[in-house]
Amino acid sequence: MDMERARREEMRWNILRALYAAQPMGTSEAIIKTALIEIVPDVTVMDVRRELDYLCERGLAEINKNRPVWFAKASWHGIDFVEYTVDCFPGIARPEKW
């Protein structure tokens, strides 16, 4: 498997989990980056922004880009996705439900 692709898909899943944990307020890109460092040690703010933008395009997150620091929260669809009430689609490394 392509390691860069696996890295992106894992980041997307963990960003969604971070946004889910930050409900209902949401959180900043800096806090998301801090949460990801344990999983992806070389993660950058640009990585976080790229994957947040991807999740927003898929309807799983909402982003406020009108500040110097982006702020994001899970959409209703993103919440359902993390709670395994909707099917997983390609591009996100969501583990199988136990």
Residue pairs with C-beta under 8 A, 6 or more apart in sequence:
6 93
7 40
8 51
9 91
9 92
9 93
10 39
10 40
10 93
11 36
11 39
11 40
11 43
11 47
11 48
11 51
12 51
12 54
12 55
12 91
12 92
12 93
13 92
13 93
13 94
13 95
14 35
14 36
14 39
14 40
15 32
15 36
15 48
15 51
15 52
15 55
15 61
16 55
16 60
16 61
16 74
16 78
16 81
16 82
16 92
17 82
18 27
18 31
18 32
18 35
18 36
19 26
19 27
19 32
19 61
19 72
19 73
19 74
19 78
20 74
20 78
20 79
20 82
20 83
22 31
22 73
22 74
23 73
23 74
23 79
24 73
25 73
26 62
26 71
26 72
26 73
26 74
27 71
27 72
27 73
28 69
28 70
28 71
28 72
29 45
29 48
29 49
29 52
29 69
29 70
29 71
29 72
30 45
30 69
32 48
32 52
32 72
33 43
33 44
33 45
33 48
36 43
36 48
37 43
40 47
48 70
49 70
52 61
52 63
52 70
52 72
53 63
54 91
55 61
55 78
56 62
56 63
56 72
58 89
58 91
59 75
59 77
59 78
60 74
60 75
60 77
60 78
60 81
61 72
61 73
61 74
61 75
61 78
62 72
62 73
62 74
62 75
63 70
63 71
63 72
64 70
64 71
64 72
74 82
77 86
80 86
81 88
81 92
81 94
84 94
84 97
88 94
